[in-house]
Amino acid sequence: ISLFDRALFPVYLLHKAKLIDRTRKENWSLIVGEFCCRGLMHVFPFASKRVVLDSDDERLKNSEPTIWVCNHISMLDFFFILALDKNIRGKNRRPVKFLYWKGLEANPVTCILCKMCGFIPVDMTANGHGDANEYNPKSFKQMLKTTKAAMEKGCDIGILPEGQPNPNPEKGMQPIYPGAFTLSRLSRRPIKMMSLYG
């Protein structure tokens, strides 16, 4: 049983007993998940963390529902972003829904974390680094419906638009998929960039 299983189990029981609704379950799970990710940062011996913000950016001071976009350099990006979320988006941040590769559900840790937090799966074929992403077009309708519902609740949306870890980030980003731009245009929300380096 993983750290995430144990930490999220009380929230699961409360929801199962119908003592909290789905929205509260997902929001509480996000808080617990971020706490666990911060704990993991002390376990990873290579995890040197420093958040650099543009302190003059008025959009950070006066937050509004946002599409967050980040590069993708490793399979641990998800954990780093959640661990540093408070530093990046601020103390008064909204709940966030990340789009994630559905294949991550094969891993019990990422499976329970993503499902309990109500993150949004993207169904695509497992491919090699640098190969074009092959999405399942049948899953798009449900993904857009779930994303729209999250935005209507006031949640931020998080996307890694490269779609796969970049094996050579020092050479620049891989092809960028237009999902963030499409969601921004449809919802009239701004896009804010974040970047991982290391």
MOZI-V246174 format. One record per backbone hydrogen bond with DSSP energy under -0.5 kcal/mol. NH is the residue of the N-H (numbers start at 1). CO is the residue of the C=O. If there is no record, write none. Layout:
NH;CO / NH;CO
This chain:
6;2 / 7;3 / 8;4 / 9;5 / 10;6 / 12;8 / 13;9 / 14;10 / 15;11 / 16;12 / 17;13 / 18;15 / 19;14 / 20;14 / 25;21 / 26;22 / 27;23 / 28;24 / 29;25 / 30;26 / 31;27 / 32;28 / 33;29 / 34;30 / 35;31 / 36;32 / 37;33 / 38;34 / 39;35 / 40;36 / 41;37 / 42;38 / 42;39 / 43;40 / 44;40 / 45;43 / 47;44 / 48;46 / 49;47 / 52;50 / 53;51 / 55;53 / 57;54 / 58;56 / 60;57 / 61;57 / 62;58 / 63;61 / 67;190 / 68;66 / 68;157 / 69;192 / 70;159 / 71;194 / 77;74 / 79;76 / 80;76 / 81;77 / 82;78 / 83;79 / 84;80 / 85;82 / 88;84 / 89;85 / 90;85 / 90;86 / 93;90 / 97;156 / 98;96 / 99;158 / 100;120 / 102;122 / 104;101 / 105;102 / 106;103 / 107;104 / 108;106 / 111;107 / 112;108 / 113;109 / 114;110 / 115;111 / 116;112 / 117;113 / 118;114 / 118;115 / 119;114 / 120;98 / 121;119 / 122;100 / 124;122 / 125;134 / 131;128 / 135;133 / 136;123 / 137;135 / 139;136 / 140;137 / 141;137 / 143;139 / 144;140 / 145;141 / 146;142 / 147;143 / 148;144 / 149;145 / 150;146 / 151;147 / 152;148 / 153;149 / 154;151 / 155;150 / 156;95 / 157;66 / 158;97 / 159;68 / 161;159 / 163;160 / 166;72 / 167;165 / 169;166 / 171;168 / 172;169 / 177;161 / 180;177 / 182;178 / 183;179 / 184;180 / 185;181 / 186;182 / 187;183 / 188;184 / 189;184 / 190;65 / 192;67 / 194;69
